[in-house]
Amino acid sequence: MKNHNWKFNYLSKFQNEIDKIKEEGHYRTFNSIERKVGNFPKATRHHNGEMHDIDVWCSNDYLGMSQNKEVIQSMIMAAEKLGAGSGGTRNISGTTQNHILLEEEIAKLHKKERALAFNSGYSANESALKSIISAFDNCLVLSDELNHASLIEGIRGSKKEKAIFKHNDVAHLKKVLKGVSFERPKIIVVESVYSMEADFSPLEDIVEVAQENGALIYLDEVHAVGLYGSSGGGIAEEKGIVEHIDIINGTLAKAFGLAGGYIASTETIVDYVRSFSKGFIFTTSMCPAVAAGSLESIKQVQKKHELRSEFFKNVNFVKEELRKTGIPFLDSGSHIVPVIIGDSKLCKEISDYLLNQHKVYVQPINFPTVPKGTERIRITPTPCHSREVTKNFIESLKDAWFKFMPRISSIAVKQSIQKTTI
Ligand SMILES: Cc1ncc(COP(=O)(O)O)c(C=O)c1O
């Protein structure tokens, strides 16, 4: 009989790694929730064979577009007409008219010559960035220290030299660039809104540094598209500097409420990525219904100025109500409201308490999404959160905060107070 004992060595290694993160308190537990169309932020939670109604406060469906009737209708129509899947890679029978129209709309949204759709914002960053950097033998990549994992993986995959500059610190970026020749190819990689710090990149200054040093700019606008700028084109549009940003990355999964990601740039850069990026070439293309829904959503969001103003009104209302409670939060000016807890186990405990006792859901954000010691809950108001739902949430949070306060790391509280308006 064959001896299979060797397999247990592999399994025990995997198990040890899992046990380690359980011990450290950042093992991830997925909550099974079903949001209800027409009723978001209400959702049903499935837990231990039971179902409960809850309010969701941590969704990235920032504008509630995932439940927009026209978007859903366009998806149904596309699926009925074209089938569920695309049936191939973009090169081998997987390009539909929906994909083409979606890319034209994205290019228009960002005032760029051309755009390219990927199956996620993550894969757009990882594979586009890797191929763009790889085009230059001697490329130097300048990356903000708090860049998203997808950007980091794209940079790492290129195997070119990288220099990390301190978060949003233009003086440090300049220092890193000192002595590097103007002729050497360089790419500055930043996000416009940092989704865990909730702050904005100093984009105008970054553009200036790029111009002084002959660098390209790759900008992740994932948490800004659909929300900022006069047509929802993001922070670059809002600041009127789109033409100075060489490559814009965005997602269809957050403010636009679907799934998928993209880059928008010049004809040549997009054609290059289309031709060389393995994560674009060697994968089945986005489902046609997702492309149709995304196209509809982008068109809707551009028109719906009142939806965006309602969104920001609600964000401000949450912040005002939080200020009254004395709970410190990172008020960096964006639509995201992080409350630092500073300990992974406690962060999970607070989140569980809110869910079980108050039926409000904010997922704990632990390592590796944020550095250890800066664990937080991340609140994301939407236009769908009514005043009543918000007041109930604030009362619940207040109860949890003061119940757990003695255990919330004083360092974490101090950190957030420094950046906070109370
Ligand atoms: C800054 C940033 N970039 C890219 C992504 C990936 O986007 P997607 O969810 O479309 O894969 C995320 C996801 O949260 C993100 O926060």
The ligand as a Gaussian input file, in Angstrom:
#p B3LYP/6-31G(d) Opt

LIG

0 1
 C       -6.732000      51.422000      -4.201000
 C       -7.315000      50.196000      -4.822000
 N       -6.920000      49.855000      -6.053000
 C       -7.423000      48.755000      -6.665000
 C       -8.358000      47.957000      -6.040000
 C       -8.897000      46.762000      -6.760000
 O      -10.139000      47.061000      -7.321000
 P      -11.193000      45.898000      -7.620000
 O      -12.007000      45.730000      -6.392000
 O      -11.966000      46.388000      -8.798000
 O      -10.391000      44.675000      -7.945000
 C       -8.801000      48.275000      -4.749000
 C       -9.809000      47.422000      -4.085000
 O      -10.341000      47.681000      -3.057000
 C       -8.266000      49.421000      -4.122000
 O       -8.635000      49.769000      -2.890000

